[in-house]
Amino acid sequence: MKRVNVISVCGSGTVTSSMVAGKVKDFLEENGYRAKTVEVNPGGVEGELASGQWDLIVHTSPLKGKYEVPTINSVGLLTGMEEDEFYEELLATVKTL
């Protein structure tokens, strides 16, 4: 099982990012990937990326910059709108890692 390391970002770095991280982790595991997640607010992204261990970012809040890892807007997981499109993009992105 390939490991994927995901940063989940929301405004406060707590409730919403935890919910998104859980859904992402479950989805990836159903599709043959082992996911490790961390939840942060937008200000915490740089610090996490400095470790060099993260593969992608999913976010419900605007990010503070451009990053060298792929970023995917995950608002659809909250609203239920375009949720399938999010999962399609997530799986396509993970396959390229």
C-alpha positions as CSV (number, residue, x, y, z in Angstrom):
1,M,0.0,0.0,0.0
2,K,1.5,3.3,-1.0
3,R,1.7,6.0,1.7
4,V,0.3,9.5,1.0
5,N,0.9,12.4,3.4
6,V,-1.8,15.1,3.3
7,I,-2.0,18.5,5.0
8,S,-5.6,19.5,5.7
9,V,-6.2,23.2,6.0
10,C,-9.2,25.1,7.4
11,G,-9.5,28.6,9.0
12,S,-8.8,27.5,12.6
13,G,-6.9,24.2,11.9
14,T,-9.3,22.2,14.1
15,V,-12.8,21.0,13.4
16,T,-13.3,21.4,9.7
17,S,-9.8,20.3,8.8
18,S,-10.2,17.2,11.0
19,M,-13.5,16.3,9.3
20,V,-11.9,16.8,5.8
21,A,-8.8,14.8,6.8
22,G,-11.0,11.9,8.0
23,K,-12.9,11.8,4.8
24,V,-9.7,12.0,2.7
25,K,-8.0,9.3,4.7
26,D,-11.1,6.9,4.4
27,F,-11.4,7.5,0.7
28,L,-7.7,7.0,0.0
29,E,-7.6,3.8,2.1
30,E,-10.6,2.5,0.2
31,N,-8.6,3.1,-3.0
32,G,-5.4,1.3,-1.9
33,Y,-3.4,4.1,-0.2
34,R,-2.3,4.5,3.4
35,A,-2.9,8.1,4.3
36,K,-1.2,10.2,7.0
37,T,-2.8,13.5,7.7
38,V,-2.2,16.6,9.8
39,E,-4.6,19.5,10.4
40,V,-3.5,23.1,10.4
41,N,-4.7,26.7,9.8
42,P,-3.4,28.6,6.7
43,G,-0.5,30.0,8.8
44,G,0.7,26.5,9.7
45,V,1.2,25.3,6.2
46,E,4.8,26.6,5.7
47,G,5.9,25.0,9.0
48,E,4.6,21.6,8.0
49,L,6.0,21.8,4.5
50,A,9.4,22.7,5.9
51,S,9.7,19.0,7.0
52,G,9.6,17.9,3.4
53,Q,7.4,14.9,4.2
54,W,4.0,16.1,2.8
55,D,2.7,15.1,-0.6
56,L,-0.3,17.4,-1.0
57,I,-2.6,19.9,0.6
58,V,-6.4,19.9,0.8
59,H,-8.0,23.1,1.9
60,T,-11.3,24.7,2.8
61,S,-9.7,28.1,3.5
62,P,-7.7,30.3,1.1
63,L,-4.0,29.4,1.3
64,K,-1.4,32.1,1.9
65,G,0.8,31.3,-1.0
66,K,1.7,29.0,-3.8
67,Y,3.4,25.7,-2.9
68,E,5.5,23.0,-4.6
69,V,3.1,20.3,-3.6
70,P,-0.4,19.9,-5.3
71,T,-3.3,21.8,-3.6
72,I,-6.9,20.8,-3.9
73,N,-9.9,22.9,-2.8
74,S,-12.0,20.6,-0.5
75,V,-15.0,22.9,0.1
76,G,-17.2,20.4,-1.7
77,L,-16.7,17.9,1.2
78,L,-18.5,20.5,3.4
79,T,-21.3,21.5,1.0
80,G,-21.8,18.2,-0.7
81,M,-21.6,20.1,-4.0
82,E,-19.0,18.8,-6.4
83,E,-17.9,16.2,-3.8
84,D,-17.5,13.6,-6.6
85,E,-15.3,16.0,-8.5
86,F,-13.1,16.5,-5.5
87,Y,-12.6,12.8,-5.0
88,E,-11.8,12.4,-8.7
89,E,-9.2,15.1,-8.6
90,L,-7.8,13.7,-5.3
91,L,-7.4,10.2,-6.8
92,A,-5.9,11.5,-10.1
93,T,-3.4,13.7,-8.1
94,V,-2.4,10.8,-5.8
95,K,-1.7,8.6,-8.8
96,T,0.8,11.1,-10.1
97,L,2.8,11.2,-6.9
